[in-house]
Amino acid sequence: MQGRPKILNHGLTVVEFPFLSHVHVSNFIICLFQVVGEKRIILYDSNESENLYPHEGSFLSNTAQVNPEEPDYKTFPNYKNSVAWECHLKQGEILYIPPKWWHHVRSLSTSFSVSFWWT
């Protein structure tokens, strides 16, 4: 139907503790459903891109070089200027991630998640 969002992809993620993702971005709406366990998600608005130092080139351009857990301010000085939101996603909760928002995910326990991506 015209005008309705189209589900592009969905995924089931079972992770052993510990799990860590790099800071990355997607062009799609993401809904992350936490079925079991708990995750910490750090979110950055799309306006923060230059403070996150994305890799250059097309292959990793959706991945930041900065590590928010141990930032290297000497190598990435503008990271000090970034604004982040932190979310602890627990069993039964859903997180909406807007398009082009950067996110970093760490499992805080063994967990199971379901994610859906929309255009």
C-alpha positions as CSV (number, residue, x, y, z in Angstrom):
1,M,0.0,0.0,0.0
2,Q,1.2,3.4,-0.8
3,G,2.1,5.7,2.1
4,R,2.7,2.8,4.6
5,P,6.1,1.9,5.9
6,K,7.7,-1.2,4.5
7,I,9.5,-3.6,6.7
8,L,12.9,-4.1,5.1
9,N,14.4,-6.6,7.4
10,H,14.0,-8.2,10.8
11,G,16.4,-10.1,12.9
12,L,16.7,-12.4,15.9
13,T,19.7,-11.8,18.0
14,V,20.8,-14.2,20.7
15,V,24.0,-13.1,22.3
16,E,26.3,-14.6,25.0
17,F,27.5,-12.3,27.6
18,P,29.5,-10.2,27.0
19,F,28.5,-8.7,23.6
20,L,29.6,-5.3,22.3
21,S,29.0,-3.5,19.1
22,H,30.9,-0.6,17.6
23,V,29.1,2.7,17.3
24,H,27.2,2.4,14.1
25,V,24.4,4.0,12.2
26,S,21.5,2.9,10.0
27,N,19.4,4.8,7.5
28,F,16.3,3.0,8.7
29,I,13.8,3.1,11.6
30,I,14.7,0.4,14.0
31,C,12.6,-1.1,16.7
32,L,14.5,-3.3,19.1
33,F,12.5,-5.6,21.3
34,Q,14.3,-7.0,24.3
35,V,12.9,-10.5,25.0
36,V,15.3,-11.8,27.5
37,G,18.2,-10.1,29.4
38,E,19.4,-6.6,29.4
39,K,21.4,-4.3,27.1
40,R,22.8,-0.8,27.4
41,I,22.4,1.3,24.3
42,I,24.2,4.7,23.8
43,L,22.4,6.8,21.2
44,Y,23.7,9.9,19.3
45,D,21.6,12.2,17.1
46,S,22.6,12.2,13.4
47,N,24.0,15.8,14.0
48,E,26.8,14.2,16.1
49,S,28.4,12.5,13.1
50,E,31.5,14.6,12.9
51,N,32.1,14.2,16.7
52,L,32.0,10.4,16.3
53,Y,34.7,10.2,13.5
54,P,33.1,7.8,11.0
55,H,35.5,5.7,9.0
56,E,36.2,7.2,5.6
57,G,35.3,5.2,2.5
58,S,32.1,3.4,1.7
59,F,32.7,0.0,3.4
60,L,32.8,1.2,7.0
61,S,31.3,4.7,6.7
62,N,28.4,3.7,8.9
63,T,30.8,2.8,11.7
64,A,32.5,5.3,14.1
65,Q,36.1,5.1,15.1
66,V,35.5,6.4,18.6
67,N,35.0,4.0,21.5
68,P,32.5,5.6,23.9
69,E,33.5,3.3,26.8
70,E,37.2,4.3,26.5
71,P,37.3,7.5,24.4
72,D,40.8,8.6,23.2
73,Y,40.4,12.4,23.4
74,K,43.9,12.9,22.0
75,T,43.0,11.1,18.7
76,F,39.3,12.1,18.7
77,P,39.2,15.5,20.5
78,N,35.7,16.5,19.1
79,Y,34.2,13.5,20.9
80,K,34.2,15.7,24.1
81,N,31.5,17.8,22.3
82,S,29.2,15.0,21.6
83,V,25.8,14.6,23.3
84,A,24.7,11.0,24.1
85,W,21.6,9.4,25.6
86,E,22.0,6.2,27.5
87,C,19.2,3.5,27.7
88,H,19.1,0.3,29.7
89,L,16.8,-1.9,27.8
90,K,15.3,-4.6,30.0
91,Q,13.2,-7.7,29.3
92,G,9.9,-6.8,27.8
93,E,10.9,-3.3,26.7
94,I,11.1,-1.8,23.2
95,L,13.5,0.9,22.0
96,Y,12.7,3.0,18.9
97,I,15.9,4.2,17.1
98,P,15.2,7.0,14.6
99,P,16.8,6.8,11.1
100,K,20.5,8.0,11.0
101,W,20.9,7.9,14.7
102,W,24.2,6.4,15.8
103,H,24.0,3.6,18.4
104,H,26.4,1.5,20.5
105,V,25.2,-1.7,22.2
106,R,26.5,-3.7,25.0
107,S,24.8,-6.8,26.5
108,L,24.7,-6.7,30.3
109,S,23.7,-10.3,30.5
110,T,23.0,-13.2,28.1
111,S,20.1,-11.8,26.0
112,F,17.7,-12.4,23.2
113,S,16.4,-9.5,21.0
114,V,14.2,-9.1,18.0
115,S,14.7,-6.1,15.7
116,F,12.7,-4.7,12.8
117,W,13.9,-2.1,10.3
118,W,11.5,0.1,8.3
119,T,11.9,2.6,5.5
